[in-house]
Amino acid sequence: MADYVYLKLQKFSGTDLTIDTIPLKVTSAAFSVDKTIPSFSIPFAGLGKGQSKTVALDTGMATRRLTLSGFIVDGTLKKSHTLVDPNDSTSAVKSLAFTAQEIAQLIASGVDATGINEYQAFQEITILMDSKVDKDYKDRGQAADASVTQLGTVITQIPFTFKARGGAGELDNKGAFLANDNFPTSSTSTGLKGFVSSFGFTLAAETTEIEFNMEFTIADVLP
């Protein structure tokens, strides 16, 4: 896989990153986490100690956003509803060559759609990153999913995540008794769930590449 960022359609399932996905050529990815902690000033606290007192209540609220910029180029896409033999449900999925303009149009159409449009709307983005430490805090040199060796160090690629290592109540999830043991283990693990909140691109006469910018909000989208 030459790409490291994949935008997944609502219909995406399985582990094949070439079907129902759009690979993106991303030059920068900016992550933003805004923590919300209500704070309260205690009345009369300064009367006894000579200083005021503020109490903050950590209710576990935060807003997570991802801002991407890069360019779109001509590419080959596959959708699971387009079979080589439309009369055979077990037929292979057809590969179709799209221009950069067509891919930009597909993304714009998907952002404009709703979640019930499974072949248009997007539900997940995968941003692959190198990883040397697995979900159990073991060096990937001891792990079965280790896949890449660079300068003698065994690493693999996993999607960026806000999840922590360890099962419920274990390791970094100490105290998080409802946490699931689903820290990414490979490049095909689940990425960031949410929705594309904005997408912009520029059609320029001088080049076939299309510059774009995108904001993705991490959220559990209902229904």
Secondary structure by P-SEA (a helix, b strand, c coil): ccccbbbbccccccccccccbbbbbccbbbbbbbbbbbbbbbccccccccbbbbbbbccccbbbbbbbbbbcccbbbbbcccccccccccccbbbbbbcaaaaaaaaaaaaacccccccccccbbbbbbbbcccccccccccccccccccccbbbbbbcccccccccccccccccccccccccccccccccccccccbbbbbbbcccccccccbbbbbccccc
